Amino acid sequence: MPTFQFEAMDATGTEIKDVIEATTEEEAQATIRQMGYFVTKISVKKSRKKEEAGPAKKKRGFVFGGVKSKDLTTFTRQLSILQDAGLPILRSLRILAAQAKPGRLKYSLEDTCDEIEAGATLSEAMSKSPKCFNRLYVNMIKAGEAGGALELILQRLADFQERAESLKRKVKGAMIYPVFVVGIAVLILTLIMIFIVPQFREIFTEFDLELPPMTEMLVAMSEWTVQYWYLIPLIPTSIWLLIKLIRKFKAGRMGWDQYIIKIPIFGQLFEKNTLARTARTLGTLVASGVPILEALNITRDTAGNAVFERMYTRISEAIREGESIAKPMKENSTPGFHPVALFFWITSIPVIGALIYLLKYKQRIVDDIVVNMVDVGEETGELDTMLYKVADVYDEEVAVLTDSLTKLMEPILIIVLGGMVGFIVIALFIPLVKLIEGLS
């Protein structure tokens, strides 16, 4: 008969660690419940020979990167359902690992199961797979274990991830459409410049036509495209690599992030998206019982924007000195002047870029309404609820802004592309009309 080692809590909340013999894990759990204990962890006790030999490792393929947020969200929701149904955590993880496709998530779940069997808690086991379970995830699981409410924490975590994934899809959807249309348009126009316009140029040269200025400009553009076509993909790629290089430095990252949240049209979308995400992250951590300083540090690390990271760092420092959240949030929500941000503004908008930046750099990234809601939440002890409300408000604003941008981009792209095609058609047909008139 196998021996099970278990951890449980009695009616007073005292932690109990012991072993019990039973035929199956379900029978062992039923016996432990009859003893008046609430099971928090149970596993088969390994024999000494097995411990010395160690578990046999399965062959695994090579895996790049981390886990897709969509896959992790689905896993969290499934795990919360299994835990709500009363299954032991180890069995739940084994079920989900078995049905997962080969990859980072599956291998991380297998490693987590092995760690739990060796005596580690769920949060300790998950912390050994940082490419799958980040600091936010691990700390929320740890808070759930400490409070004996792992099912509730998993539900909150799943809700948080689903909302974040939905918001990310909306923002990506607003960005993909114009990028795709512009990319296809550039490809088509490049092919016209390389293959079509030179044919017309040969006809005009053969008949010794005097070309109008518009046609001469088009022919010059075609000659440049034929000679330097490789610069069309090379220039945007070089710009992207340059930005990546600049962001490797602390000052460069701060300057770029200041620039990106204040650029026309899309800057407001990035700013509101980041504020909604960080507010929901902090609210979820506070509601889960994570200490406020640790919650602020996790929120800072998952913000993804240097301006917000600096704000949460200063809020954390102010709390250590005995202040509340609202006051330092208001005081440190102004990006301030940064020379790298000024460089990006001047480069992107040569004439008036510096003037626009000087008008924008003092604009706060957190509105007064957010500060007031946080202040009320601290006074009433409902900080997590207020942060959820802030996140909901800005989620809605991001959704509305995304829809508005999508609708606005359609006519703008149609007008711009129509103007380009019209320019090419007119530039080619004016000399053709003259040629036909001369021949007639």
C-alpha positions as CSV (number, residue, x, y, z in Angstrom):
1,M,0.0,0.0,0.0
2,P,1.5,3.4,-1.0
3,T,2.4,6.0,1.5
4,F,1.2,9.6,1.0
5,Q,2.9,12.7,2.5
6,F,0.6,15.6,3.0
7,E,0.3,19.1,4.3
8,A,-3.0,20.4,5.7
9,M,-4.5,23.0,8.0
10,D,-6.7,22.3,11.0
11,A,-9.7,24.4,12.2
12,T,-7.5,26.9,13.9
13,G,-5.3,27.5,10.8
14,T,-2.3,25.5,12.1
15,E,-0.2,23.8,9.5
16,I,0.0,20.0,9.8
17,K,2.6,17.9,8.0
18,D,2.3,14.1,8.2
19,V,2.1,10.8,6.2
20,I,-0.8,8.4,5.7
21,E,-1.2,5.0,4.0
22,A,-4.0,4.6,1.5
23,T,-4.8,2.7,-1.6
24,T,-5.4,5.7,-3.8
25,E,-4.9,9.5,-3.5
26,E,-8.7,10.1,-3.3
27,E,-9.0,7.6,-0.4
28,A,-6.1,9.4,1.4
29,Q,-7.8,12.8,1.0
30,A,-11.1,11.4,2.3
31,T,-9.3,10.0,5.4
32,I,-7.5,13.3,6.0
33,R,-10.8,15.2,5.8
34,Q,-12.4,12.8,8.3
35,M,-9.5,13.7,10.7
36,G,-10.8,17.3,10.5
37,Y,-8.0,18.7,8.3
38,F,-8.1,20.7,5.1
39,V,-5.6,19.3,2.5
40,T,-3.3,21.9,0.9
41,K,-0.8,19.5,-0.7
42,I,-0.6,15.7,-1.1
43,S,1.8,13.5,-3.0
44,V,3.1,9.9,-3.0
45,K,6.1,9.5,-0.8
46,K,9.0,8.2,-2.8
47,S,11.0,5.2,-1.7
48,R,14.7,5.6,-0.9
49,K,15.8,3.7,-4.0
50,K,13.7,5.9,-6.3
51,E,15.0,9.1,-4.6
52,E,18.6,7.9,-5.1
53,A,17.9,6.9,-8.7
54,G,16.0,10.1,-9.4
55,P,13.2,10.6,-12.0
56,A,13.8,9.5,-15.5
57,K,13.9,12.5,-17.8
58,K,12.0,12.4,-21.1
59,K,13.7,13.6,-24.2
60,R,12.7,17.1,-25.1
61,G,13.0,19.2,-28.2
62,F,14.8,22.5,-28.3
63,V,12.4,25.4,-27.3
64,F,12.8,29.1,-28.1
65,G,11.6,32.0,-25.9
66,G,8.8,31.8,-23.4
67,V,5.1,31.0,-23.4
68,K,2.5,32.7,-25.5
69,S,0.2,34.8,-23.3
70,K,-2.8,33.2,-24.9
71,D,-1.6,29.7,-23.9
72,L,-0.8,30.8,-20.4
73,T,-4.2,32.4,-20.0
74,T,-6.0,29.2,-21.2
75,F,-3.9,27.1,-18.8
76,T,-4.7,29.4,-15.8
77,R,-8.4,29.3,-16.5
78,Q,-8.3,25.5,-16.8
79,L,-6.3,25.1,-13.6
80,S,-8.7,27.4,-11.7
81,I,-11.7,25.2,-12.9
82,L,-9.9,22.0,-11.8
83,Q,-9.1,23.5,-8.4
84,D,-12.6,24.7,-8.0
85,A,-13.8,21.1,-8.7
86,G,-11.6,19.9,-5.8
87,L,-8.9,18.0,-7.5
88,P,-5.4,17.9,-5.9
89,I,-3.0,20.5,-7.4
90,L,-0.5,17.8,-8.5
91,R,-3.1,15.8,-10.3
92,S,-4.5,19.0,-12.0
93,L,-1.0,19.9,-13.2
94,R,-0.4,16.4,-14.5
95,I,-3.7,16.5,-16.5
96,L,-2.9,19.9,-18.0
97,A,0.7,18.9,-18.8
98,A,-0.5,15.7,-20.5
99,Q,-2.9,17.6,-22.8
100,A,-0.5,20.5,-23.6
101,K,1.4,20.5,-26.9
102,P,5.2,19.9,-26.8
103,G,6.8,23.3,-25.9
104,R,7.8,25.6,-23.1
105,L,4.5,25.4,-21.2
106,K,4.4,21.6,-21.3
107,Y,8.0,21.2,-20.2
108,S,7.6,23.8,-17.5
109,L,4.5,22.0,-16.1
110,E,6.4,18.7,-16.0
111,D,9.3,20.4,-14.1
112,T,6.8,22.0,-11.7
113,C,5.2,18.6,-11.0
114,D,8.6,17.1,-10.3
115,E,9.4,19.9,-7.9
116,I,6.1,19.5,-6.1
117,E,6.7,15.8,-5.7
118,A,10.1,16.6,-4.2
119,G,8.4,18.6,-1.5
120,A,8.3,22.2,-2.9
121,T,5.2,24.3,-2.8
122,L,3.4,25.4,-6.0
123,S,4.8,28.9,-6.0
124,E,8.3,27.6,-5.3
125,A,8.0,25.1,-8.1
126,M,6.7,27.7,-10.5
127,S,9.5,30.1,-9.6
128,K,12.0,27.6,-11.1
129,S,10.5,28.2,-14.6
130,P,10.7,32.0,-15.0
131,K,10.3,31.9,-18.8
132,C,6.9,30.5,-18.2
133,F,5.7,31.9,-14.9
134,N,6.8,35.5,-14.3
135,R,7.2,37.3,-11.0
136,L,3.6,38.5,-11.0
137,Y,2.2,35.0,-11.5
138,V,4.4,33.4,-8.8
139,N,3.7,36.0,-6.2
140,M,-0.1,35.7,-6.7
141,I,0.2,32.0,-6.3
142,K,2.3,32.4,-3.2
143,A,-0.3,34.8,-1.7
144,G,-3.1,32.3,-2.5
145,E,-1.2,29.5,-0.8
146,A,-0.5,31.7,2.3
147,G,-4.2,32.7,2.6
148,G,-5.6,29.2,1.8
149,A,-7.5,30.6,-1.2
150,L,-5.7,29.2,-4.2
151,E,-8.9,28.6,-6.1
152,L,-10.0,32.3,-5.7
153,I,-6.5,33.6,-6.6
154,L,-6.4,31.4,-9.8
155,Q,-9.8,32.8,-10.8
156,R,-8.6,36.4,-10.3
157,L,-5.4,35.6,-12.2
158,A,-7.3,34.1,-15.1
159,D,-9.7,37.1,-15.2
160,F,-6.7,39.5,-15.2
161,Q,-4.9,37.6,-18.0
162,E,-8.1,37.4,-20.1
163,R,-8.7,41.1,-19.8
164,A,-5.1,41.9,-20.6
165,E,-5.1,39.6,-23.6
166,S,-8.3,41.2,-24.9
167,L,-6.9,44.7,-24.5
168,K,-3.7,43.6,-26.3
169,R,-5.7,42.2,-29.2
170,K,-7.6,45.5,-29.6
171,V,-4.4,47.5,-29.7
172,K,-2.7,45.1,-32.1
173,G,-5.7,45.1,-34.3
174,A,-5.5,48.9,-34.5
175,M,-1.8,48.7,-35.5
176,I,-1.9,45.8,-37.9
177,Y,-4.4,47.2,-40.3
178,P,-2.5,50.4,-41.3
179,V,0.8,48.6,-41.3
180,F,-0.5,45.8,-43.6
181,V,-2.1,48.2,-46.0
182,V,0.9,50.5,-46.2
183,G,3.2,47.5,-46.7
184,I,1.2,46.1,-49.6
185,A,0.9,49.6,-51.1
186,V,4.7,50.2,-50.9
187,L,5.3,46.8,-52.5
188,I,2.9,47.5,-55.4
189,L,4.2,51.0,-56.0
190,T,7.8,49.7,-56.0
191,L,6.9,47.1,-58.6
192,I,5.3,49.8,-60.7
193,M,8.4,52.0,-60.4
194,I,10.7,49.1,-61.4
195,F,8.8,47.4,-64.2
196,I,6.0,49.7,-65.5
197,V,7.4,53.2,-65.5
198,P,10.7,52.3,-67.4
199,Q,8.6,50.9,-70.3
200,F,6.8,54.2,-70.7
201,R,10.1,56.1,-70.4
202,E,11.4,54.1,-73.4
203,I,8.4,55.0,-75.4
204,F,8.7,58.7,-74.6
205,T,12.4,58.6,-75.4
206,E,11.8,56.8,-78.7
207,F,9.4,59.5,-79.9
208,D,11.6,62.3,-78.5
209,L,8.7,63.8,-76.4
210,E,9.1,66.8,-74.2
211,L,8.0,65.6,-70.8
212,P,6.0,67.8,-68.4
213,P,7.5,68.4,-64.9
214,M,5.2,65.8,-63.2
215,T,6.4,63.1,-65.6
216,E,10.0,64.0,-65.2
217,M,9.6,63.7,-61.4
218,L,8.0,60.3,-61.8
219,V,10.8,59.1,-64.2
220,A,13.5,60.4,-61.7
221,M,11.8,58.5,-58.9
222,S,11.6,55.4,-61.0
223,E,15.3,55.6,-61.8
224,W,16.2,56.0,-58.2
225,T,14.0,53.0,-57.2
226,V,15.6,50.8,-59.9
227,Q,19.1,51.8,-58.7
228,Y,18.5,51.8,-55.0
229,W,15.6,49.4,-54.5
230,Y,17.3,47.6,-51.6
231,L,17.1,50.8,-49.5
232,I,13.3,50.5,-49.3
233,P,13.4,47.6,-46.8
234,L,16.9,48.5,-45.5
235,I,15.9,52.0,-44.2
236,P,13.0,51.0,-41.9
237,T,15.0,48.0,-40.7
238,S,18.0,50.2,-39.9
239,I,15.7,52.6,-38.0
240,W,14.2,49.7,-36.0
241,L,17.7,48.4,-35.1
242,L,18.9,51.9,-34.2
243,I,15.9,52.3,-31.8
244,K,16.6,48.9,-30.3
245,L,20.2,49.9,-29.7
246,I,19.3,53.2,-28.2
247,R,16.8,51.4,-25.8
248,K,19.6,49.2,-24.5
249,F,20.8,52.2,-22.5
250,K,18.9,53.5,-19.5
251,A,18.7,57.1,-20.8
252,G,17.8,56.0,-24.3
253,R,15.0,53.8,-23.1
254,M,13.6,56.6,-21.0
255,G,13.8,59.1,-23.9
256,W,12.1,56.6,-26.3
257,D,9.3,55.7,-23.9
258,Q,8.6,59.4,-23.2
259,Y,8.4,60.0,-26.9
260,I,6.2,57.0,-27.7
261,I,3.5,57.9,-25.2
262,K,3.3,61.5,-26.5
263,I,3.4,61.0,-30.3
264,P,0.3,62.2,-32.2
265,I,-2.6,59.8,-32.6
266,F,-1.0,56.6,-31.2
267,G,0.7,58.1,-28.2
268,Q,-2.6,58.5,-26.3
269,L,-3.4,54.8,-27.0
270,F,-0.1,53.6,-25.7
271,E,-0.4,55.8,-22.5
272,K,-4.0,54.7,-21.7
273,N,-3.2,51.1,-22.4
274,T,-0.2,51.1,-20.0
275,L,-2.1,52.9,-17.3
276,A,-5.1,50.5,-17.5
277,R,-2.7,47.5,-17.4
278,T,-0.7,48.7,-14.5
279,A,-3.8,49.7,-12.5
280,R,-5.3,46.3,-13.0
281,T,-2.0,44.5,-12.1
282,L,-1.7,46.5,-8.8
283,G,-5.4,46.0,-8.0
284,T,-5.1,42.2,-8.6
285,L,-2.0,41.9,-6.4
286,V,-3.5,44.0,-3.6
287,A,-6.8,42.0,-3.7
288,S,-4.8,38.8,-3.6
289,G,-3.0,39.8,-0.3
290,V,0.4,40.6,-1.7
291,P,2.1,43.3,0.5
292,I,1.8,46.7,-1.0
293,L,5.6,47.3,-1.5
294,E,6.0,44.0,-3.2
295,A,2.9,44.7,-5.3
296,L,4.3,48.0,-6.4
297,N,7.7,46.5,-7.3
298,I,5.9,43.8,-9.4
299,T,3.7,46.4,-11.1
300,R,6.8,48.4,-11.9
301,D,8.7,45.4,-13.4
302,T,5.7,44.5,-15.6
303,A,4.8,48.1,-16.7
304,G,6.8,47.9,-19.9
305,N,7.4,51.7,-20.0
306,A,10.3,53.5,-18.3
307,V,8.1,56.5,-17.4
308,F,5.6,54.4,-15.5
309,E,8.5,52.3,-14.0
310,R,10.1,55.5,-12.6
311,M,6.7,56.6,-11.2
312,Y,6.1,53.3,-9.3
313,T,9.6,53.3,-8.0
314,R,9.2,56.7,-6.5
315,I,5.8,55.7,-5.0
316,S,7.4,52.7,-3.4
317,E,10.2,54.9,-1.9
318,A,7.6,57.3,-0.6
319,I,5.6,54.5,1.1
320,R,8.8,53.3,2.8
321,E,9.0,56.8,4.3
322,G,5.4,56.6,5.6
323,E,3.4,58.4,2.8
324,S,0.3,57.1,1.0
325,I,0.1,56.2,-2.7
326,A,-2.0,59.1,-4.0
327,K,0.3,62.0,-3.2
328,P,3.6,60.6,-4.7
329,M,1.6,59.3,-7.6
330,K,0.5,62.9,-8.4
331,E,3.9,64.4,-7.8
332,N,5.8,61.9,-10.0
333,S,3.4,61.5,-12.9
334,T,5.1,64.3,-15.0
335,P,7.6,62.8,-17.5
336,G,9.9,65.9,-17.4
337,F,12.4,67.0,-20.0
338,H,14.7,64.5,-21.6
339,P,17.2,65.2,-24.4
340,V,16.8,61.8,-26.0
341,A,13.0,62.4,-26.3
342,L,13.7,65.8,-27.8
343,F,16.0,64.1,-30.4
344,F,13.3,61.7,-31.4
345,W,10.8,64.6,-31.8
346,I,13.1,66.7,-33.9
347,T,14.0,63.7,-36.1
348,S,10.4,62.6,-36.7
349,I,8.9,66.1,-37.2
350,P,11.8,68.3,-38.4
351,V,10.3,71.7,-38.3
352,I,7.9,71.8,-35.4
353,G,9.0,68.7,-33.4
354,A,10.9,70.6,-30.8
355,L,7.9,73.0,-30.2
356,I,5.5,70.1,-29.9
357,Y,7.7,68.4,-27.3
358,L,8.1,71.6,-25.3
359,L,4.3,71.8,-25.1
360,K,3.9,68.1,-24.2
361,Y,6.7,67.1,-21.8
362,K,4.9,68.6,-18.7
363,Q,1.7,66.8,-19.3
364,R,1.0,64.2,-16.6
365,I,0.5,60.5,-17.4
366,V,-2.0,60.1,-14.5
367,D,-5.1,62.3,-14.4
368,D,-6.5,63.9,-11.3
369,I,-9.5,61.5,-11.4
370,V,-7.1,58.5,-11.0
371,V,-5.3,60.1,-8.1
372,N,-8.6,61.0,-6.4
373,M,-9.9,57.4,-6.8
374,V,-6.7,56.0,-5.4
375,D,-6.9,58.4,-2.5
376,V,-10.5,57.4,-1.7
377,G,-9.6,53.7,-2.0
378,E,-6.8,54.2,0.6
379,E,-9.1,56.0,3.0
380,T,-11.9,53.5,2.8
381,G,-9.7,50.4,2.6
382,E,-11.0,49.6,-0.9
383,L,-7.9,50.3,-2.9
384,D,-8.2,47.2,-5.0
385,T,-11.8,48.0,-6.0
386,M,-10.8,51.6,-7.0
387,L,-7.9,50.3,-9.0
388,Y,-10.2,47.9,-10.8
389,K,-12.6,50.8,-11.6
390,V,-9.7,52.9,-12.9
391,A,-8.6,49.9,-15.1
392,D,-12.2,49.4,-16.4
393,V,-12.5,53.1,-17.3
394,Y,-9.3,53.2,-19.2
395,D,-10.0,49.8,-20.8
396,E,-13.2,51.3,-22.2
397,E,-11.3,54.4,-23.4
398,V,-8.7,52.3,-25.1
399,A,-11.4,50.3,-26.9
400,V,-13.2,53.5,-28.0
401,L,-10.0,55.1,-29.1
402,T,-9.0,51.9,-31.0
403,D,-12.3,51.8,-32.9
404,S,-12.0,55.5,-33.7
405,L,-8.5,55.2,-35.0
406,T,-9.4,52.2,-37.1
407,K,-12.3,54.1,-38.7
408,L,-10.1,57.2,-39.1
409,M,-7.2,55.3,-40.7
410,E,-9.4,53.8,-43.5
411,P,-10.3,57.1,-45.3
412,I,-6.9,58.6,-44.7
413,L,-5.2,55.5,-46.3
414,I,-7.7,55.6,-49.2
415,I,-7.0,59.3,-49.8
416,V,-3.2,58.9,-49.6
417,L,-3.0,55.8,-51.8
418,G,-5.5,57.2,-54.2
419,G,-3.4,60.4,-54.5
420,M,-0.3,58.3,-55.2
421,V,-2.0,56.2,-57.8
422,G,-3.6,59.3,-59.3
423,F,-0.2,61.0,-59.5
424,I,1.3,58.1,-61.4
425,V,-1.6,57.8,-63.8
426,I,-1.7,61.5,-64.6
427,A,2.1,61.7,-65.0
428,L,2.0,58.9,-67.5
429,F,-1.1,59.9,-69.5
430,I,-0.3,63.5,-70.1
431,P,2.6,62.7,-72.5
432,L,0.6,59.8,-73.9
433,V,-2.2,62.2,-74.9
434,K,0.4,64.5,-76.5
435,L,1.9,61.5,-78.4
436,I,-1.5,60.4,-79.7
437,E,-2.4,64.0,-80.8
438,G,1.0,64.2,-82.6
439,L,0.5,60.9,-84.4
440,S,-3.1,61.8,-85.4
